[in-house]
Amino acid sequence: MKCDICGQKVEQTFLKKLVGTYVKDKKGKRHPVCMNCQSSMSMEDIKKKL
Ligand SMILES: [Zn+2]
């Protein structure tokens, strides 16, 4: 799975939990976002880039 912002691989834990988060766009589609992008950008900026 790849981060939809930076394109880097997003790791998953053994419980299939994303090391990062999912962000929903306006249409309700879920996009994987890595922890780096999540911590370096506000949620608003991330949504603009989706
Ligand atoms: Zn990223």
mmCIF file of the protein (N, C-alpha, C, O) and its ligand, coordinates in Angstrom:
data_MODEL
# 
_entry.id   MODEL 
# 
loop_
_entity.id 
_entity.type 
_entity.pdbx_number_of_molecules 
1 polymer     1 
2 non-polymer 1 
# 
_entity_poly.entity_id                      1 
_entity_poly.type                           'polypeptide(L)' 
_entity_poly.nstd_linkage                   no 
_entity_poly.nstd_monomer                   no 
_entity_poly.pdbx_seq_one_letter_code       MKCDICGQKVEQTFLKKLVGTYVKDKKGKRHPVCMNCQSSMSMEDIKKKL 
_entity_poly.pdbx_seq_one_letter_code_can   MKCDICGQKVEQTFLKKLVGTYVKDKKGKRHPVCMNCQSSMSMEDIKKKL 
_entity_poly.pdbx_strand_id                 A 
# 
loop_
_entity_poly_seq.entity_id 
_entity_poly_seq.num 
_entity_poly_seq.mon_id 
_entity_poly_seq.hetero 
1 1  MET n 
1 2  LYS n 
1 3  CYS n 
1 4  ASP n 
1 5  ILE n 
1 6  CYS n 
1 7  GLY n 
1 8  GLN n 
1 9  LYS n 
1 10 VAL n 
1 11 GLU n 
1 12 GLN n 
1 13 THR n 
1 14 PHE n 
1 15 LEU n 
1 16 LYS n 
1 17 LYS n 
1 18 LEU n 
1 19 VAL n 
1 20 GLY n 
1 21 THR n 
1 22 TYR n 
1 23 VAL n 
1 24 LYS n 
1 25 ASP n 
1 26 LYS n 
1 27 LYS n 
1 28 GLY n 
1 29 LYS n 
1 30 ARG n 
1 31 HIS n 
1 32 PRO n 
1 33 VAL n 
1 34 CYS n 
1 35 MET n 
1 36 ASN n 
1 37 CYS n 
1 38 GLN n 
1 39 SER n 
1 40 SER n 
1 41 MET n 
1 42 SER n 
1 43 MET n 
1 44 GLU n 
1 45 ASP n 
1 46 ILE n 
1 47 LYS n 
1 48 LYS n 
1 49 LYS n 
1 50 LEU n 
# 
loop_
_struct_asym.id 
_struct_asym.entity_id 
A 1 
B 2 
# 
loop_
_chem_comp.id 
_chem_comp.type 
_chem_comp.mon_nstd_flag 
ARG 'L-peptide linking' y 
ASN 'L-peptide linking' y 
ASP 'L-peptide linking' y 
CYS 'L-peptide linking' y 
GLN 'L-peptide linking' y 
GLU 'L-peptide linking' y 
GLY 'peptide linking'   y 
HIS 'L-peptide linking' y 
ILE 'L-peptide linking' y 
LEU 'L-peptide linking' y 
LYS 'L-peptide linking' y 
MET 'L-peptide linking' y 
PHE 'L-peptide linking' y 
PRO 'L-peptide linking' y 
SER 'L-peptide linking' y 
THR 'L-peptide linking' y 
TYR 'L-peptide linking' y 
VAL 'L-peptide linking' y 
ZN  non-polymer         . 
# 
_pdbx_entity_nonpoly.entity_id   2 
_pdbx_entity_nonpoly.name        ? 
_pdbx_entity_nonpoly.comp_id     ZN 
# 
_pdbx_nonpoly_scheme.asym_id         B 
_pdbx_nonpoly_scheme.entity_id       2 
_pdbx_nonpoly_scheme.mon_id          ZN 
_pdbx_nonpoly_scheme.ndb_seq_num     1 
_pdbx_nonpoly_scheme.pdb_seq_num     101 
_pdbx_nonpoly_scheme.auth_seq_num    101 
_pdbx_nonpoly_scheme.pdb_mon_id      ZN 
_pdbx_nonpoly_scheme.auth_mon_id     ZN 
_pdbx_nonpoly_scheme.pdb_strand_id   A 
_pdbx_nonpoly_scheme.pdb_ins_code    . 
# 
loop_
_atom_site.group_PDB 
_atom_site.id 
_atom_site.type_symbol 
_atom_site.label_atom_id 
_atom_site.label_alt_id 
_atom_site.label_comp_id 
_atom_site.label_asym_id 
_atom_site.label_entity_id 
_atom_site.label_seq_id 
_atom_site.pdbx_PDB_ins_code 
_atom_site.Cartn_x 
_atom_site.Cartn_y 
_atom_site.Cartn_z 
_atom_site.occupancy 
_atom_site.B_iso_or_equiv 
_atom_site.pdbx_formal_charge 
_atom_site.auth_seq_id 
_atom_site.auth_comp_id 
_atom_site.auth_asym_id 
_atom_site.auth_atom_id 
_atom_site.pdbx_PDB_model_num 
ATOM   1   N  N  . MET A 1 1  ? 0.839   -1.199 0.000  1.00 0.00 ? 1   MET A N  1 
ATOM   2   C  CA . MET A 1 1  ? 0.000   0.000  0.000  1.00 0.00 ? 1   MET A CA 1 
ATOM   3   C  C  . MET A 1 1  ? 0.874   1.249  0.000  1.00 0.00 ? 1   MET A C  1 
ATOM   4   O  O  . MET A 1 1  ? 1.884   1.312  0.701  1.00 0.00 ? 1   MET A O  1 
ATOM   5   N  N  . LYS A 1 2  ? 0.477   2.233  -0.788 1.00 0.00 ? 2   LYS A N  1 
ATOM   6   C  CA . LYS A 1 2  ? 1.302   3.440  -0.904 1.00 0.00 ? 2   LYS A CA 1 
ATOM   7   C  C  . LYS A 1 2  ? 0.561   4.668  -0.386 1.00 0.00 ? 2   LYS A C  1 
ATOM   8   O  O  . LYS A 1 2  ? -0.660  4.784  -0.488 1.00 0.00 ? 2   LYS A O  1 
ATOM   9   N  N  . CYS A 1 3  ? 1.350   5.571  0.172  1.00 0.00 ? 3   CYS A N  1 
ATOM   10  C  CA . CYS A 1 3  ? 0.806   6.851  0.626  1.00 0.00 ? 3   CYS A CA 1 
ATOM   11  C  C  . CYS A 1 3  ? 0.321   7.653  -0.588 1.00 0.00 ? 3   CYS A C  1 
ATOM   12  O  O  . CYS A 1 3  ? 1.043   7.784  -1.577 1.00 0.00 ? 3   CYS A O  1 
ATOM   13  N  N  . ASP A 1 4  ? -0.884  8.180  -0.513 1.00 0.00 ? 4   ASP A N  1 
ATOM   14  C  CA . ASP A 1 4  ? -1.432  8.931  -1.638 1.00 0.00 ? 4   ASP A CA 1 
ATOM   15  C  C  . ASP A 1 4  ? -0.865  10.342 -1.732 1.00 0.00 ? 4   ASP A C  1 
ATOM   16  O  O  . ASP A 1 4  ? -1.124  11.046 -2.708 1.00 0.00 ? 4   ASP A O  1 
ATOM   17  N  N  . ILE A 1 5  ? -0.110  10.757 -0.750 1.00 0.00 ? 5   ILE A N  1 
ATOM   18  C  CA . ILE A 1 5  ? 0.492   12.089 -0.786 1.00 0.00 ? 5   ILE A CA 1 
ATOM   19  C  C  . ILE A 1 5  ? 1.913   12.020 -1.335 1.00 0.00 ? 5   ILE A C  1 
ATOM   20  O  O  . ILE A 1 5  ? 2.219   12.683 -2.327 1.00 0.00 ? 5   ILE A O  1 
ATOM   21  N  N  . CYS A 1 6  ? 2.788   11.231 -0.709 1.00 0.00 ? 6   CYS A N  1 
ATOM   22  C  CA . CYS A 1 6  ? 4.192   11.220 -1.105 1.00 0.00 ? 6   CYS A CA 1 
ATOM   23  C  C  . CYS A 1 6  ? 4.548   10.000 -1.959 1.00 0.00 ? 6   CYS A C  1 
ATOM   24  O  O  . CYS A 1 6  ? 5.624   9.967  -2.556 1.00 0.00 ? 6   CYS A O  1 
ATOM   25  N  N  . GLY A 1 7  ? 3.676   9.009  -2.028 1.00 0.00 ? 7   GLY A N  1 
ATOM   26  C  CA . GLY A 1 7  ? 3.937   7.846  -2.860 1.00 0.00 ? 7   GLY A CA 1 
ATOM   27  C  C  . GLY A 1 7  ? 4.835   6.806  -2.221 1.00 0.00 ? 7   GLY A C  1 
ATOM   28  O  O  . GLY A 1 7  ? 5.171   5.804  -2.851 1.00 0.00 ? 7   GLY A O  1 
ATOM   29  N  N  . GLN A 1 8  ? 5.230   7.036  -0.969 1.00 0.00 ? 8   GLN A N  1 
ATOM   30  C  CA . GLN A 1 8  ? 6.065   6.052  -0.294 1.00 0.00 ? 8   GLN A CA 1 
ATOM   31  C  C  . GLN A 1 8  ? 5.218   4.914  0.259  1.00 0.00 ? 8   GLN A C  1 
ATOM   32  O  O  . GLN A 1 8  ? 4.017   5.043  0.496  1.00 0.00 ? 8   GLN A O  1 
ATOM   33  N  N  . LYS A 1 9  ? 5.904   3.794  0.451  1.00 0.00 ? 9   LYS A N  1 
ATOM   34  C  CA . LYS A 1 9  ? 5.199   2.624  0.958  1.00 0.00 ? 9   LYS A CA 1 
ATOM   35  C  C  . LYS A 1 9  ? 4.720   2.882  2.389  1.00 0.00 ? 9   LYS A C  1 
ATOM   36  O  O  . LYS A 1 9  ? 5.466   3.407  3.217  1.00 0.00 ? 9   LYS A O  1 
ATOM   37  N  N  . VAL A 1 10 ? 3.479   2.510  2.668  1.00 0.00 ? 10  VAL A N  1 
ATOM   38  C  CA . VAL A 1 10 ? 2.951   2.596  4.022  1.00 0.00 ? 10  VAL A CA 1 
ATOM   39  C  C  . VAL A 1 10 ? 2.935   1.192  4.596  1.00 0.00 ? 10  VAL A C  1 
ATOM   40  O  O  . VAL A 1 10 ? 2.312   0.286  4.042  1.00 0.00 ? 10  VAL A O  1 
ATOM   41  N  N  . GLU A 1 11 ? 3.629   1.026  5.713  1.00 0.00 ? 11  GLU A N  1 
ATOM   42  C  CA . GLU A 1 11 ? 3.707   -0.299 6.324  1.00 0.00 ? 11  GLU A CA 1 
ATOM   43  C  C  . GLU A 1 11 ? 2.402   -0.633 7.039  1.00 0.00 ? 11  GLU A C  1 
ATOM   44  O  O  . GLU A 1 11 ? 1.629   0.246  7.420  1.00 0.00 ? 11  GLU A O  1 
ATOM   45  N  N  . GLN A 1 12 ? 2.190   -1.931 7.204  1.00 0.00 ? 12  GLN A N  1 
ATOM   46  C  CA . GLN A 1 12 ? 1.045   -2.381 7.981  1.00 0.00 ? 12  GLN A CA 1 
ATOM   47  C  C  . GLN A 1 12 ? 1.545   -3.244 9.121  1.00 0.00 ? 12  GLN A C  1 
ATOM   48  O  O  . GLN A 1 12 ? 2.532   -3.966 8.978  1.00 0.00 ? 12  GLN A O  1 
ATOM   49  N  N  . THR A 1 13 ? 0.867   -3.170 10.246 1.00 0.00 ? 13  THR A N  1 
ATOM   50  C  CA . THR A 1 13 ? 1.227   -4.032 11.354 1.00 0.00 ? 13  THR A CA 1 
ATOM   51  C  C  . THR A 1 13 ? 0.688   -5.432 11.094 1.00 0.00 ? 13  THR A C  1 
ATOM   52  O  O  . THR A 1 13 ? -0.047  -5.660 10.133 1.00 0.00 ? 13  THR A O  1 
ATOM   53  N  N  . PHE A 1 14 ? 1.064   -6.363 11.960 1.00 0.00 ? 14  PHE A N  1 
ATOM   54  C  CA . PHE A 1 14 ? 0.623   -7.742 11.752 1.00 0.00 ? 14  PHE A CA 1 
ATOM   55  C  C  . PHE A 1 14 ? -0.888  -7.866 11.895 1.00 0.00 ? 14  PHE A C  1 
ATOM   56  O  O  . PHE A 1 14 ? -1.468  -8.865 11.471 1.00 0.00 ? 14  PHE A O  1 
ATOM   57  N  N  . LEU A 1 15 ? -1.526  -6.875 12.481 1.00 0.00 ? 15  LEU A N  1 
ATOM   58  C  CA . LEU A 1 15 ? -2.989  -6.886 12.579 1.00 0.00 ? 15  LEU A CA 1 
ATOM   59  C  C  . LEU A 1 15 ? -3.627  -6.167 11.405 1.00 0.00 ? 15  LEU A C  1 
ATOM   60  O  O  . LEU A 1 15 ? -4.815  -5.846 11.427 1.00 0.00 ? 15  LEU A O  1 
ATOM   61  N  N  . LYS A 1 16 ? -2.815  -5.914 10.367 1.00 0.00 ? 16  LYS A N  1 
ATOM   62  C  CA . LYS A 1 16 ? -3.286  -5.238 9.156  1.00 0.00 ? 16  LYS A CA 1 
ATOM   63  C  C  . LYS A 1 16 ? -3.692  -3.794 9.427  1.00 0.00 ? 16  LYS A C  1 
ATOM   64  O  O  . LYS A 1 16 ? -4.428  -3.174 8.660  1.00 0.00 ? 16  LYS A O  1 
ATOM   65  N  N  . LYS A 1 17 ? -3.188  -3.287 10.538 1.00 0.00 ? 17  LYS A N  1 
ATOM   66  C  CA . LYS A 1 17 ? -3.470  -1.886 10.828 1.00 0.00 ? 17  LYS A CA 1 
ATOM   67  C  C  . LYS A 1 17 ? -2.415  -1.055 10.114 1.00 0.00 ? 17  LYS A C  1 
ATOM   68  O  O  . LYS A 1 17 ? -1.243  -1.429 10.069 1.00 0.00 ? 17  LYS A O  1 
ATOM   69  N  N  . LEU A 1 18 ? -2.832  0.060  9.565  1.00 0.00 ? 18  LEU A N  1 
ATOM   70  C  CA . LEU A 1 18 ? -1.932  0.895  8.803  1.00 0.00 ? 18  LEU A CA 1 
ATOM   71  C  C  . LEU A 1 18 ? -1.021  1.687  9.739  1.00 0.00 ? 18  LEU A C  1 
ATOM   72  O  O  . LEU A 1 18 ? -1.487  2.239  10.737 1.00 0.00 ? 18  LEU A O  1 
ATOM   73  N  N  . VAL A 1 19 ? 0.285   1.748  9.421  1.00 0.00 ? 19  VAL A N  1 
ATOM   74  C  CA . VAL A 1 19 ? 1.184   2.636  10.149 1.00 0.00 ? 19  VAL A CA 1 
ATOM   75  C  C  . VAL A 1 19 ? 1.047   4.006  9.489  1.00 0.00 ? 19  VAL A C  1 
ATOM   76  O  O  . VAL A 1 19 ? 1.837   4.384  8.624  1.00 0.00 ? 19  VAL A O  1 
ATOM   77  N  N  . GLY A 1 20 ? 0.057   4.712  9.910  1.00 0.00 ? 20  GLY A N  1 
ATOM   78  C  CA . GLY A 1 20 ? -0.382  5.940  9.268  1.00 0.00 ? 20  GLY A CA 1 
ATOM   79  C  C  . GLY A 1 20 ? -1.873  6.022  9.451  1.00 0.00 ? 20  GLY A C  1 
ATOM   80  O  O  . GLY A 1 20 ? -2.399  5.605  10.483 1.00 0.00 ? 20  GLY A O  1 
ATOM   81  N  N  . THR A 1 21 ? -2.560  6.552  8.467  1.00 0.00 ? 21  THR A N  1 
ATOM   82  C  CA . THR A 1 21 ? -4.001  6.681  8.639  1.00 0.00 ? 21  THR A CA 1 
ATOM   83  C  C  . THR A 1 21 ? -4.708  6.658  7.294  1.00 0.00 ? 21  THR A C  1 
ATOM   84  O  O  . THR A 1 21 ? -4.073  6.769  6.245  1.00 0.00 ? 21  THR A O  1 
ATOM   85  N  N  . TYR A 1 22 ? -6.002  6.516  7.332  1.00 0.00 ? 22  TYR A N  1 
ATOM   86  C  CA . TYR A 1 22 ? -6.808  6.681  6.131  1.00 0.00 ? 22  TYR A CA 1 
ATOM   87  C  C  . TYR A 1 22 ? -7.481  8.050  6.195  1.00 0.00 ? 22  TYR A C  1 
ATOM   88  O  O  . TYR A 1 22 ? -7.991  8.459  7.238  1.00 0.00 ? 22  TYR A O  1 
ATOM   89  N  N  . VAL A 1 23 ? -7.471  8.745  5.066  1.00 0.00 ? 23  VAL A N  1 
ATOM   90  C  CA . VAL A 1 23 ? -8.164  10.021 4.988  1.00 0.00 ? 23  VAL A CA 1 
ATOM   91  C  C  . VAL A 1 23 ? -9.252  9.902  3.931  1.00 0.00 ? 23  VAL A C  1 
ATOM   92  O  O  . VAL A 1 23 ? -8.999  9.467  2.808  1.00 0.00 ? 23  VAL A O  1 
ATOM   93  N  N  . LYS A 1 24 ? -10.446 10.287 4.301  1.00 0.00 ? 24  LYS A N  1 
ATOM   94  C  CA . LYS A 1 24 ? -11.565 10.238 3.352  1.00 0.00 ? 24  LYS A CA 1 
ATOM   95  C  C  . LYS A 1 24 ? -11.620 11.522 2.544  1.00 0.00 ? 24  LYS A C  1 
ATOM   96  O  O  . LYS A 1 24 ? -11.508 12.619 3.092  1.00 0.00 ? 24  LYS A O  1 
ATOM   97  N  N  . ASP A 1 25 ? -11.795 11.376 1.229  1.00 0.00 ? 25  ASP A N  1 
ATOM   98  C  CA . ASP A 1 25 ? -11.987 12.579 0.415  1.00 0.00 ? 25  ASP A CA 1 
ATOM   99  C  C  . ASP A 1 25 ? -13.469 12.928 0.369  1.00 0.00 ? 25  ASP A C  1 
ATOM   100 O  O  . ASP A 1 25 ? -14.295 12.293 1.025  1.00 0.00 ? 25  ASP A O  1 
ATOM   101 N  N  . LYS A 1 26 ? -13.786 13.943 -0.414 1.00 0.00 ? 26  LYS A N  1 
ATOM   102 C  CA . LYS A 1 26 ? -15.171 14.431 -0.451 1.00 0.00 ? 26  LYS A CA 1 
ATOM   103 C  C  . LYS A 1 26 ? -16.149 13.359 -0.898 1.00 0.00 ? 26  LYS A C  1 
ATOM   104 O  O  . LYS A 1 26 ? -17.305 13.344 -0.476 1.00 0.00 ? 26  LYS A O  1 
ATOM   105 N  N  . LYS A 1 27 ? -15.674 12.458 -1.760 1.00 0.00 ? 27  LYS A N  1 
ATOM   106 C  CA . LYS A 1 27 ? -16.566 11.410 -2.251 1.00 0.00 ? 27  LYS A CA 1 
ATOM   107 C  C  . LYS A 1 27 ? -16.648 10.228 -1.300 1.00 0.00 ? 27  LYS A C  1 
ATOM   108 O  O  . LYS A 1 27 ? -17.377 9.269  -1.558 1.00 0.00 ? 27  LYS A O  1 
ATOM   109 N  N  . GLY A 1 28 ? -15.915 10.290 -0.216 1.00 0.00 ? 28  GLY A N  1 
ATOM   110 C  CA . GLY A 1 28 ? -15.963 9.217  0.762  1.00 0.00 ? 28  GLY A CA 1 
ATOM   111 C  C  . GLY A 1 28 ? -14.992 8.094  0.489  1.00 0.00 ? 28  GLY A C  1 
ATOM   112 O  O  . GLY A 1 28 ? -15.026 7.065  1.164  1.00 0.00 ? 28  GLY A O  1 
ATOM   113 N  N  . LYS A 1 29 ? -14.107 8.279  -0.512 1.00 0.00 ? 29  LYS A N  1 
ATOM   114 C  CA . LYS A 1 29 ? -13.098 7.271  -0.811 1.00 0.00 ? 29  LYS A CA 1 
ATOM   115 C  C  . LYS A 1 29 ? -11.963 7.396  0.197  1.00 0.00 ? 29  LYS A C  1 
ATOM   116 O  O  . LYS A 1 29 ? -11.551 8.499  0.555  1.00 0.00 ? 29  LYS A O  1 
ATOM   117 N  N  . ARG A 1 30 ? -11.459 6.237  0.652  1.00 0.00 ? 30  ARG A N  1 
ATOM   118 C  CA . ARG A 1 30 ? -10.392 6.269  1.653  1.00 0.00 ? 30  ARG A CA 1 
ATOM   119 C  C  . ARG A 1 30 ? -9.022  6.230  0.988  1.00 0.00 ? 30  ARG A C  1 
ATOM   120 O  O  . ARG A 1 30 ? -8.765  5.405  0.111  1.00 0.00 ? 30  ARG A O  1 
ATOM   121 N  N  . HIS A 1 31 ? -8.153  7.130  1.416  1.00 0.00 ? 31  HIS A N  1 
ATOM   122 C  CA . HIS A 1 31 ? -6.794  7.180  0.888  1.00 0.00 ? 31  HIS A CA 1 
ATOM   123 C  C  . HIS A 1 31 ? -5.815  6.898  2.013  1.00 0.00 ? 31  HIS A C  1 
ATOM   124 O  O  . HIS A 1 31 ? -5.914  7.501  3.082  1.00 0.00 ? 31  HIS A O  1 
ATOM   125 N  N  . PRO A 1 32 ? -4.864  5.986  1.793  1.00 0.00 ? 32  PRO A N  1 
ATOM   126 C  CA . PRO A 1 32 ? -3.838  5.748  2.802  1.00 0.00 ? 32  PRO A CA 1 
ATOM   127 C  C  . PRO A 1 32 ? -2.842  6.910  2.848  1.00 0.00 ? 32  PRO A C  1 
ATOM   128 O  O  . PRO A 1 32 ? -2.371  7.377  1.811  1.00 0.00 ? 32  PRO A O  1 
ATOM   129 N  N  . VAL A 1 33 ? -2.537  7.360  4.035  1.00 0.00 ? 33  VAL A N  1 
ATOM   130 C  CA . VAL A 1 33 ? -1.574  8.446  4.225  1.00 0.00 ? 33  VAL A CA 1 
ATOM   131 C  C  . VAL A 1 33 ? -0.568  8.003  5.277  1.00 0.00 ? 33  VAL A C  1 
ATOM   132 O  O  . VAL A 1 33 ? -0.948  7.569  6.364  1.00 0.00 ? 33  VAL A O  1 
ATOM   133 N  N  . CYS A 1 34 ? 0.732   8.116  4.945  1.00 0.00 ? 34  CYS A N  1 
ATOM   134 C  CA . CYS A 1 34 ? 1.765   7.635  5.860  1.00 0.00 ? 34  CYS A CA 1 
ATOM   135 C  C  . CYS A 1 34 ? 1.910   8.565  7.065  1.00 0.00 ? 34  CYS A C  1 
ATOM   136 O  O  . CYS A 1 34 ? 1.394   9.683  7.084  1.00 0.00 ? 34  CYS A O  1 
ATOM   137 N  N  . MET A 1 35 ? 2.630   8.064  8.065  1.00 0.00 ? 35  MET A N  1 
ATOM   138 C  CA . MET A 1 35 ? 2.789   8.818  9.294  1.00 0.00 ? 35  MET A CA 1 
ATOM   139 C  C  . MET A 1 35 ? 3.581   10.110 9.080  1.00 0.00 ? 35  MET A C  1 
ATOM   140 O  O  . MET A 1 35 ? 3.310   11.122 9.726  1.00 0.00 ? 35  MET A O  1 
ATOM   141 N  N  . ASN A 1 36 ? 4.568   10.071 8.165  1.00 0.00 ? 36  ASN A N  1 
ATOM   142 C  CA . ASN A 1 36 ? 5.352   11.273 7.896  1.00 0.00 ? 36  ASN A CA 1 
ATOM   143 C  C  . ASN A 1 36 ? 4.479   12.412 7.404  1.00 0.00 ? 36  ASN A C  1 
ATOM   144 O  O  . ASN A 1 36 ? 4.547   13.528 7.920  1.00 0.00 ? 36  ASN A O  1 
ATOM   145 N  N  . CYS A 1 37 ? 3.652   12.122 6.396  1.00 0.00 ? 37  CYS A N  1 
ATOM   146 C  CA . CYS A 1 37 ? 2.773   13.152 5.851  1.00 0.00 ? 37  CYS A CA 1 
ATOM   147 C  C  . CYS A 1 37 ? 1.771   13.608 6.893  1.00 0.00 ? 37  CYS A C  1 
ATOM   148 O  O  . CYS A 1 37 ? 1.433   14.788 6.990  1.00 0.00 ? 37  CYS A O  1 
ATOM   149 N  N  . GLN A 1 38 ? 1.308   12.650 7.663  1.00 0.00 ? 38  GLN A N  1 
ATOM   150 C  CA . GLN A 1 38 ? 0.320   12.966 8.686  1.00 0.00 ? 38  GLN A CA 1 
ATOM   151 C  C  . GLN A 1 38 ? 0.888   13.929 9.720  1.00 0.00 ? 38  GLN A C  1 
ATOM   152 O  O  . GLN A 1 38 ? 0.183   14.819 10.197 1.00 0.00 ? 38  GLN A O  1 
ATOM   153 N  N  . SER A 1 39 ? 2.165   13.755 10.069 1.00 0.00 ? 39  SER A N  1 
ATOM   154 C  CA . SER A 1 39 ? 2.732   14.600 11.110 1.00 0.00 ? 39  SER A CA 1 
ATOM   155 C  C  . SER A 1 39 ? 3.305   15.901 10.556 1.00 0.00 ? 39  SER A C  1 
ATOM   156 O  O  . SER A 1 39 ? 3.468   16.872 11.295 1.00 0.00 ? 39  SER A O  1 
ATOM   157 N  N  . SER A 1 40 ? 3.613   15.926 9.248  1.00 0.00 ? 40  SER A N  1 
ATOM   158 C  CA . SER A 1 40 ? 4.215   17.145 8.709  1.00 0.00 ? 40  SER A CA 1 
ATOM   159 C  C  . SER A 1 40 ? 3.185   18.062 8.071  1.00 0.00 ? 40  SER A C  1 
ATOM   160 O  O  . SER A 1 40 ? 3.504   19.197 7.717  1.00 0.00 ? 40  SER A O  1 
ATOM   161 N  N  . MET A 1 41 ? 1.960   17.590 7.920  1.00 0.00 ? 41  MET A N  1 
ATOM   162 C  CA . MET A 1 41 ? 0.926   18.399 7.264  1.00 0.00 ? 41  MET A CA 1 
ATOM   163 C  C  . MET A 1 41 ? -0.335  18.404 8.091  1.00 0.00 ? 41  MET A C  1 
ATOM   164 O  O  . MET A 1 41 ? -0.606  17.461 8.835  1.00 0.00 ? 41  MET A O  1 
ATOM   165 N  N  . SER A 1 42 ? -1.099  19.455 7.962  1.00 0.00 ? 42  SER A N  1 
ATOM   166 C  CA . SER A 1 42 ? -2.399  19.463 8.634  1.00 0.00 ? 42  SER A CA 1 
ATOM   167 C  C  . SER A 1 42 ? -3.373  18.626 7.813  1.00 0.00 ? 42  SER A C  1 
ATOM   168 O  O  . SER A 1 42 ? -3.181  18.428 6.613  1.00 0.00 ? 42  SER A O  1 
ATOM   169 N  N  . MET A 1 43 ? -4.408  18.145 8.465  1.00 0.00 ? 43  MET A N  1 
ATOM   170 C  CA . MET A 1 43 ? -5.414  17.333 7.784  1.00 0.00 ? 43  MET A CA 1 
ATOM   171 C  C  . MET A 1 43 ? -6.020  18.103 6.606  1.00 0.00 ? 43  MET A C  1 
ATOM   172 O  O  . MET A 1 43 ? -6.346  17.519 5.573  1.00 0.00 ? 43  MET A O  1 
ATOM   173 N  N  . GLU A 1 44 ? -6.163  19.402 6.776  1.00 0.00 ? 44  GLU A N  1 
ATOM   174 C  CA . GLU A 1 44 ? -6.721  20.236 5.717  1.00 0.00 ? 44  GLU A CA 1 
ATOM   175 C  C  . GLU A 1 44 ? -5.826  20.218 4.476  1.00 0.00 ? 44  GLU A C  1 
ATOM   176 O  O  . GLU A 1 44 ? -6.314  20.081 3.355  1.00 0.00 ? 44  GLU A O  1 
ATOM   177 N  N  . ASP A 1 45 ? -4.521  20.356 4.683  1.00 0.00 ? 45  ASP A N  1 
ATOM   178 C  CA . ASP A 1 45 ? -3.571  20.338 3.561  1.00 0.00 ? 45  ASP A CA 1 
ATOM   179 C  C  . ASP A 1 45 ? -3.565  18.976 2.889  1.00 0.00 ? 45  ASP A C  1 
ATOM   180 O  O  . ASP A 1 45 ? -3.477  18.888 1.664  1.00 0.00 ? 45  ASP A O  1 
ATOM   181 N  N  . ILE A 1 46 ? -3.658  17.921 3.674  1.00 0.00 ? 46  ILE A N  1 
ATOM   182 C  CA . ILE A 1 46 ? -3.672  16.584 3.109  1.00 0.00 ? 46  ILE A CA 1 
ATOM   183 C  C  . ILE A 1 46 ? -4.888  16.407 2.218  1.00 0.00 ? 46  ILE A C  1 
ATOM   184 O  O  . ILE A 1 46 ? -4.780  15.870 1.116  1.00 0.00 ? 46  ILE A O  1 
ATOM   185 N  N  . LYS A 1 47 ? -6.031  16.851 2.683  1.00 0.00 ? 47  LYS A N  1 
ATOM   186 C  CA . LYS A 1 47 ? -7.266  16.695 1.902  1.00 0.00 ? 47  LYS A CA 1 
ATOM   187 C  C  . LYS A 1 47 ? -7.195  17.468 0.603  1.00 0.00 ? 47  LYS A C  1 
ATOM   188 O  O  . LYS A 1 47 ? -7.754  17.040 -0.406 1.00 0.00 ? 47  LYS A O  1 
ATOM   189 N  N  . LYS A 1 48 ? -6.514  18.601 0.617  1.00 0.00 ? 48  LYS A N  1 
ATOM   190 C  CA . LYS A 1 48 ? -6.365  19.384 -0.615 1.00 0.00 ? 48  LYS A CA 1 
ATOM   191 C  C  . LYS A 1 48 ? -5.544  18.630 -1.655 1.00 0.00 ? 48  LYS A C  1 
ATOM   192 O  O  . LYS A 1 48 ? -5.745  18.793 -2.858 1.00 0.00 ? 48  LYS A O  1 
ATOM   193 N  N  . LYS A 1 49 ? -4.612  17.801 -1.173 1.00 0.00 ? 49  LYS A N  1 
ATOM   194 C  CA . LYS A 1 49 ? -3.711  17.114 -2.085 1.00 0.00 ? 49  LYS A CA 1 
ATOM   195 C  C  . LYS A 1 49 ? -4.272  15.805 -2.609 1.00 0.00 ? 49  LYS A C  1 
ATOM   196 O  O  . LYS A 1 49 ? -3.731  15.232 -3.554 1.00 0.00 ? 49  LYS A O  1 
ATOM   197 N  N  . LEU A 1 50 ? -5.323  15.339 -2.021 1.00 0.00 ? 50  LEU A N  1 
ATOM   198 C  CA . LEU A 1 50 ? -5.882  14.052 -2.445 1.00 0.00 ? 50  LEU A CA 1 
ATOM   199 C  C  . LEU A 1 50 ? -6.542  14.157 -3.822 1.00 0.00 ? 50  LEU A C  1 
ATOM   200 O  O  . LEU A 1 50 ? -7.064  13.166 -4.333 1.00 0.00 ? 50  LEU A O  1 
HETATM 201 ZN ZN . ZN  B 2 .  ? 3.312   10.111 2.753  1.00 0.00 2 101 ZN  A ZN 1 
# 
